[in-house]
Amino acid sequence: MTVTDRPVSGSQAVRLLLGSFLVSASAMAFGLVLGGGAPEPVPEGIPDAGAFVGWALPLSRLLLDTSLVTLIGCLLAAAFLLPNRGKALEGLSVDAVRLGSWAALVWAVSALGLYVFTASSIFGRPLSDLSGALLWQLLLDTGLGQALLLHVVLGLTAFVLLRWTLSVQVVVMWLGIVCAALLPLTFSGHSASGGSHDLAGVSLTLHLVGVSLWVGGLGALGWVAWRGSKRFEPAFVRFSHLALWAYVLVGASGVVNAVVRLGSWSELFGSDYGRIVLVKLAALVALGGFGQVQRRRLQRGGSGFGRAAMLELLLMVGVIGLSVALGRTPTPVGDVLDTPAEDLLGGPLPPAPTVLRLLWGWSPTGVGLAVVVLGTALYLRGLWTLRRRGVTWPVGRTISWVVGMLIVAWATCGGLGVYSHVMFSAHMVSHMMLSMVAPIFLVLGAPMTLALRTLPGPRQPGERSPRAMLTAFLHSRFARFMTFPLVGPLLFVGSLYGLYFSPAFEFLMSSHWGHGAMELHFLLVGTLFYYVIIGVDPAPRALPPIARFGLLLVTLPFHAFFAISIMSSNRVFASDYWTTINRPYSTNLLDDQYLGGSIAWALGEIPLLVVMIALLVQWIRSDQREARRIDRQADRDDGAALEAYNARLQELATHGKRRDPDA
């Protein structure tokens, strides 16, 4: 495979970089003018930051996004795309990380500039009239200011540390940190207004992560090709698989976010926001076709990847520019939350609950939808990989995983999830489903075993491949600590009392990210607990079935005590939250809280029964495996162990009286 005609010089690389940014800025300007987000003169007497700030604000955001994409691409190339022997970076991977450190510096500077321009725009003051007090007020009073300051700190930290990093593990950690840093800013734009806050925020976060991995990975791959590296081919093969996942993630999350922001099909063609969405959609389709043609051409032994990649990258950065413009374009939906209750719930108050509404209701949430869709897609992908290899996978494990995902969907996006925001009793049932029921089926689905069998292995001896990284994590000190028999039960039980008997519960219920954080916490803590008790995946610590059963019997009564404590409490948990919602049904808050505790107490026996059955089955299978092992050993040594055991019994029977002290 020929990657390029000749390596690109430093001056050519600079010109390409500046040209790409110019294309992106032009696309952004076009989108701002098309969508009505471009700066315009304001009537006299109204505070205005001026045209310079009006254009500098989106330009600084574009620079921030571009630097983040570049940094993610460099880290992705160093940790996953380029082969490395052993735990340390080598060759071009080191250069990629060093290049990423400069991108981190640009990230920090652009975030600081965006902070200043945002303060100027919000307070309507030109830069010359901006005071330190106003800059400080932006930090104290707005989540956007806090998010931007976090970006400044992370960018400077990454710039310093990445210049001295030679560890693949540290680069992977920073890749995760930078991707996670996309989350705060997603809740500061359109995702922070209008309905479905969490769905818009989570979908936009996934959209940005997908774009960053896709565009950043392609840019890094083009850089590898332009450097004339012999490691381009394995990097390209690995990126092609990642690019497909990123493309699907970008498309699906973009559609979800657009649906939330548009509100109806008519707005797709009848609004400025919708027309920019259509342009982005057309570009996405074109990029998908371009990438497929590129991949097939290179697989047939084509050449000139660098030139083709440049054309694709120019289209991609143009889309990034349009995305920045879209973030400053008024949405057709607008702010539809008219009451404090709707603002808390992200939509109108649901009607009085019925059995049918609890069972079949549907209102997608960001966290729930992301967990279910991604969890199911990744599992099915693993099954498809095994099927292509001709490897069988137990049907029971697949059924168990699907059942667990369905329970998660019901507890977050289904009828139970809908009413978990407005009734404590429904919230408690949702909590139990996520922490005590769904994890049982998920751990029995053996996702780690499936991942170990299907993740890419090393491309050369000693490489830290994704499979090797997962194996190393499962045997790490952190994993050994988390799977210590007392850690899971302490988190499982202790978090109940720490959450509900403290102000943390009301604080988390009062925000959409807080409710999503609780759902993730319940699911993760429950999964950790049952992973130690009945998990079939490889674990750093192997407990015998009798020890697992004893740990279960010791832990679950504390959950019953927790339920009794709720039933006997005369204080309404998160009373201000429920009062603000002011639901017209189930108006007695203490009675609803007592009902929630009663349900938690009564249903606590169901997980115990399911786990006992699973433990019994595992115990029987363990004895059967041990019996088969003994039989195989006997076949190999003609029953030598059994003969030695019989001889020992014979010796005791013959000489036992001589060893009697009274003889």
N, C-alpha and C positions, 0 to 999 in steps of 0.2 A: 504494500500500500504506500503510495507516494503522498506525502502530506503537503508539501509546498515546493515551489521552485527554488527559493532561497530564503534564508532567515531574514527577518525584518530588522533594520537597524534601529538604534535608539531614537534618532530624529524622526524616522518614519512612524515609530510607535507613538511618539508625542503628537504628531500630526493626525494620526488615526484617532487618538483619544480626544483631541480637541474637535475634530470633525464630528465624532459621534455625539459629543455633548452639544454641538451646534445643531445637529439634526434633532436631538431630543428637545432642546430649548425651542426650536422652531415649531415642532409639533405641539409643545405646550402652549405657545403663544396662539397658534391656530385654534386649539381647543378652548382657550380662554375667550377668544373673540367669538367663536361659534356659540359657546354656551352662555355668554353674558357674564363671565367671571372676570373679564379684564377691568383694570382700574378705570374709573370714569370720574369726571368732575362732580363734586357734591355741591348742593345749594349753600349759599353764604350763611354763615352762622353755625353750621354743623362742623364739629371737630373732624379733622381729616389729617391723616399722616402724610399725604402727598403721593404723587404718581411714582416717585422713586421707590418708596416703601411698597407701594402696591405691586410693582413688578419684581422688586428684590425679594419679596416674601415667597412667591412661588418658585423663583429661581433658586433660592437657598434650599427650599424643600426638594427641588429636583436634584441639586447637588448632594444633599443628604441621602436621598434614595439611591443615586448613582454610586456614591461611595460605599454604601451598605451592600449593594449588589456586587461591587468589585471585591470587597472584603470577603463576602460569603463565597464568591467564586474562587478566590485564592486559597481560602482555607479548605474548601471542598476538593480542589485539585491536589493540595498537599496531603490531605488525610486519606482520600478515597480514590481519586482518579489516577494519580501517578503511583506506580509500584514503589514500595520502600522495603528494604530488607531489615527485619528486626523492628525494635521499638523506636528507633531514632530516624528523623528525617534525613534525606540524603539527596545530593545533586539538585535537580530542578525544584524539588519540593521545598528545599530551604529558600531558594530564590522566590518561590511563590509566597511563602509566609512573610518574607521581608517586604515584598511588594504589597502584601496585605496590610502590613503595619503602616505604610504610608497612606493607604486608603483609610485606615482607622483614624489617622490624624486629620484627614480631610473630613471624615465623618464628624469628629469632635468640633472642628472649626465651623462647619456648616450648621451643626446643631446649635452652636452658640450664636451664630448669625441669625438663624431662624428664631431663636429665643428673643433677641433684641428687636427684630422686625415685627414679630408677633406682638410684643408689648407696645410698640409704636402704633400698630394697626388697631389693637383692641382699645387703647386709651385715646386714640385719635390725636396723637402728638407726633410732629416731625422728629427726626432723630436728634436735631439740635435742641429740642425742648424736652427730651426724655431724661427723667431723673432716676437716680438710684432707688428712690422710694417706690417708683412705679415698677421698676424691674423686680424689686423685692416683693411687691404686691402680686405680681403675676405668678411668682413662685408659690406664695402662700395661699392664694385664692383659686387657682385653676389647676386641674389635672394636666392640662397641656404644658404648662410651665414646668411642673414637676417631671413630666415625661422627657421634656427636652433637656433639662438639667441632668437627668439620668443618662441620656445619650452622650452628653458632653463628658461625664465622668467615665462611662464605659469606653468611649472612643479614645480618651487619653490613656486610660489603663491598658487598653489593647495595643496602642502604639508603643508603649514602653515595654510591655511584657513580650509581645510577639517578636521584637527585635532580638530577643535572647532565647527564644523557644526552639528546641530541637526535638521535642517529644511528640510523637504521633498522638498520644493520649491527650496531651494538653491542647493540641490543635483541635481535636474532636470536641473537647470541652468548650473551647472558645467558639467553635461553630454553633454549638447549641446555645450558648449565651447570646450570640449576635442574632440568631433567629428568634429567640425569645424576646429580644429587645424590640422587635417589631410590634409586639402586643400593645404596649401603652399608647402609642400614637394612633392605633386604629380606633380607639374609643374617644378620640378627641376631634374627629371630623364629623362627617355625616352620620357615622355610626353612633354618635353620642346624641343624636336628635331623631325625632320621629319614633315610630313604633319598632318593636322587635330589636331592642338594643343589642342583646347578647347574640342573636342570630346574625345581625349585621356585623357586629364586631368580630366574632369568631370567623365568619366567612371571609371577611376582609383580611384578617390575620393569615388564614390559610392561603388566601390569594397572594398575599405579599411573599409568604414563604415559598410558594410554588414558583412565582416569578423570579425571586432572588436565586433559587437553586437552578432554575432553567437558564436564565440570562447570564447569571454569574458563572455557571458551569460552562456554558458555550463560550463565553469570553475567555475563561481560563484555558479551555481547550484550544481556542484559536491562538492564544499566547504560546501554548506548548508547541503547536504546529509551526508558528512563525519563528520559534527558537530552533527549529530543525531537530527536535528531540526524537531519539529512537524509541522513546516510551510513549509516543503518541498513540500507536495502534491499541495497546491495552487500555489506555485512558479513554479512547473513543468508544471502544466496545462497552466499557462500564458506564460511560455517560449516556449512551443511547438508551439503556434500560432506565436510568434515572430520569432522562428527559421525557420519556413516555408517561411516567407517573406524575411528573411535574406538570406536563401538558394537561392531563386529565384533571389534576387538582386545580389548576388555574381556571380551566373552563368551567368546572362544576361550581367552584366557589364564586366565580364571577357571575354566573347565572343567578345563584342564590342571592348574592348581594344586590344585583340589579333588580330582581323581583321585589325585594324589600324596599328599595329606594324608589322604584317606578310606581308601584301600586296597581297598575293596570296595563293591558296590552296597548291601549290607545296612546298612552304616554310614551311608549317606545318610539313611535313615529311622530307624535304630536308635540314633543317637548325638546328643548335644546339638550337636556341631560340624556334623553333617549337617543338622540341622533349621535352623540359622542359615544354612547354605548354601542350603537350599531357599527360605528367606525372601528372601535376596538374589537368587536366580534369578527368583522371582516378580516382584520389584521391577524387575529388568532387563528382563523381558518387558513389563511395564507401561510402563516408560520408552520402550522401542522403539515400542510402539503409540502412546503419547502424542506422541512426537516426530513420528511419521509423520502423525498427524491434524493436529498443529500446522502442519506444513510445508504440507500440502495446503490448509488453511484460509487461510493467509497468501498462498499462491500464487493463490487465488481472489479475493484482495482483502479478506480479513478484517481485523479490527482488534483492539486490546487485547492485543498480544503481551506486554506487561509483566506483566499479571495472569496470563496462561497460563504464562509463563515462571516466575513465582514459584511456582506450584503444582508445576511440574516440578522446580524447584530444591529445594523442600522435600522432595520424594521422594528426590532425589539425595543431599542432605546427610544424610537419614535412613539411606541405604545406606552412606554414609561412616562414620556412627556404628556401624552394624552391623559394618563391616569392622574398626574398631578393637576391638570386642568379640570378633570372630572371632580376631584376633591374640593375644588373651589367653585363648582357650578351648583346653583340652587337645585334641589331635588323636587320633583313634582309632588311627592308625598308631603314634604314640609314637616312641621311640628304638629302631629295629630294628637298629642297627649295633652288633654285639656285640664285634667284634675290631678291632684297629688297621688291619688290611688293609681291612675293610669300611668303616671310617671314611674311609680314603683314597680308596677307589673309589666310595663312595656306595652300595654294595650288595654282594652276595655275589661272590666270585671266580668268573669264568666258567670253564667246563670247558676241557679241553685243546683247542687249536684244530684244526680240520679245514678242508679246502677249502670244504665246504658252510657251515660256521659263519662262515668269513671272508667268504664271498660273500653269504650270506642272513641273517646274524645281525642283530638289531635291538635297540637300547637307546637311546631318544631322549635327547639331551643338550640343555641349554638353549640354548647358543650355536648349535649346528648346526641345531636345529629352527627357531630364530628366523631365522637367515640364509636357510635354504631356503624356509620358508613365506612370509616377508615378501618375499624377493627374487622368488619366483615370482608371488606375488599382485600385486605392484606392476608387474611386467613384463606380466602378462596384462591388468591394468587399462589399461596404456598401449596394448596391442594393440586392446582393445575400443574405446577412445576413437578410435583411428585408423579402425577399421572403421565406426564410426558416422558419421565424416566422409567415408567413401568413399575413404580414402587407403590405398594398398597398402604393405605392409611385406615385405621379403625373407624368404621362408620359411627360408632357410639361417641367418639371424641368430636366428630363433626357436628352431630346432633346436639351434644352438650354445649358446644360453643355457640351454635345458633340460638339455642334456648336462652343462654345467658345474655346474648345480644338483644333478644326480644324483650327480656325482662328489663334491661337497661333502657330500651326504647320506651317501654310503657311507663317507667318511673320518671323519665325526663321529658319526653315529647308526647306521650300518650295522655289519656284522661287523668291518670294519677299525677303525672307531672304538671298538668294544667292547674289542678286544685292544690298541689303542694305549695303553691305560692300564696294561697288565700286562706288555707285552713291548716291549723297545727296538726290535726288528726291525719289529714292526707299527707302532710309533710313527713310525719313520723312513719307512715307506711312506705312512702317513697324512700326514706332513709333506710328502712329495714330491707327493702328490695335491693338497694344498691350495695349495702354493706354486709348483708347476711344471706341473701338468696342468690343473686346474680353471680357473685364471685365463686360460689360452689361449682356452678356449671362451667364458668370460664376456666378455672384451674384444672378441671377434669378434661377440658378440651386440649390440654397440653400445647399451648401456643409456643412456648420456648423450644420444645422438642421439634415442632414443625419448623420454626425459624432456623434452628441449627442444621436441619436437613436440607434447607432450601436457600439459605443465604449464600452469596458468592464466597468461594474459598480463595486461598492464596494463588496468585498468578505466577509467583516465583518462590523459591524456598525462603522461609522466614518472614514473608510479608504479613503485616497486620491487616488481614482481610476483615470484612464485616463479620464473618462467622467467627474468626479468631477473637475479635473485639468482644462479641457477645459471650464467648466462652471465658475470656479473661474477666469480664464483668461478673459472671456467675461464680467465679472463684476468687473474687477480690475481697479485700478486708471489709469493704462496705457491705457487700452481699452477705458475708459471714456474720457481720454484726446484726444486719437487719433480719436474718433468719435464725438468730439465737432464740431458743424457745420462749424466752420471756419478753422479747421486744415486741413481737406481733400482738400478743394479748394485751400488753400495756398500752400500745397505741390504739388497739381496738376498743378497749374499755375506757382508758383514761381520757381519750378525746371526747367521749360522750359527756362525761362530767365537766371537762374543761370547756366544752362548747356551750352546752345548754344551761349550765349554772354560772355563767359569766356574761358580761356585756357583749362578748364576741358574737353570740347568736343574733342579737338584734342588729349589730353592725353589719354582719354578712347578709342578713335577710334584706337589708335596706338598699342593696345595690345588686345589679345584674351579675357583675363579675363575682361578687361574694356568693351569690346563690350557686353559680357555676363552680366556684372553688369548693363549696361544700359537697356538691355532687361528686366532683373528682376525688375529694378526700375520702368520702364514704366508700367509693368504689375501690380506691387504691389500698386503703387500710384493710378493708374486708378481703381483698385479693391476697394481700400479704399474709393475713391471718390463716386463711384456708390453704394457701400455698404451703405453709409449714405443716398444716394438719393433714391434708389429703392430696397435696400436689403430686402429680405424676411426672412433672418436669425434673430435669437434673437440678440438684440443690447442693449448696456447700455443706449442709449438715443433713445426715440421714438419720431420722428418728425411727425406732421400731414402732409398729402399730400400737402396741400397748401404751407407749409413752405419748403418742399422739392422742389416743383416746383419753388418757388421764389429763392431758393439757386442755382438751375440749371440755371435760367435766368441771375442771377448775375455773375456766374462763366464763362460760355461758351464764352461770348463776349471777355474776356481777351485772350482766345485762338485765337480768330479771330485777335485781335490786334497783337498777337505774329506772326501769319502768315503774316500779312501785314508788320511787322518789317523786317521779313526775305526777303520779296519781294522787299522792298525798300532799303535794305542794299547794299552798294557798296564794302563790304569786304567779301572775301571768307572765310567761316568758315572752320577751319582745313585745310588750304591751303597746308601746307607741306605734310599732309597725302595724299591728292588727287594728288599732284604733284609726290610723290614717286610711287604711283600706276601707274600713267601715262597710263591711259586707252586709247585705240585708237579710242573710240567712245565717243560721247557727250563730246568733248574736251573743250568746253566753260564752265568753272566751274561756272561762275556767272549765265549763262542761266539755267544750271541745278539746281542751288540753287533757282533761281526765280521760276522754275517749281515746286520744292518741296514746297515752300511757297504757291504757287497758289493751289496746290492740298490740302494742309492742310486747306486753307481757304474754298475751294469749298466743301470738304467732311465733314467739321465741322458741317454741317446741318443734316447729316444723323444720327449721334448719338443723336442729339437733338430730332429728330422725333421719334426714337425708344424709347428713355427715356420718352418722353411725352405720347406715347401710353401705356408704362408700368405703368406710374403714373396714367393715366386715368383708366386703368383696376384695379389697386390697390385701387383707390379712390372709384370706384363703388363697389368693393368687401367689402371695409370697411363700406360703407353705408348699404350694404346688411346685413353684420354681426351685425351692430348696430340695424337695424330694427328687425332682428331675436331675438336679445337679449331683445329688448323692448317687443316683442310679448310674449316671454317666461315669462318675468316678469309679464306681464298682465295676463297670464294664471294662474300664481301662486297666485296673489292677487286680481283676479277678476276685473282687470282694475282699481284698486284704484288710480294709478297715473293719469290715464286719467280722472277719475271723479274729482280728486282734481284740475286738470288743467281746466276742464270745469267750476267748481265752481268758480275758480279764475276769469275766463272771465266773468261769470255772475255777480260777485261782482263789477267788474270794470264797466260793463254796467249799473248796478243799481245805484251805488254810485259815479260814475265818476264825475257828475256835482257838487256834494258837495265839491269835492277836487279842484274845479276850483277856483283859487284865486280871480277871478273877480265876483264870484257868491255872 
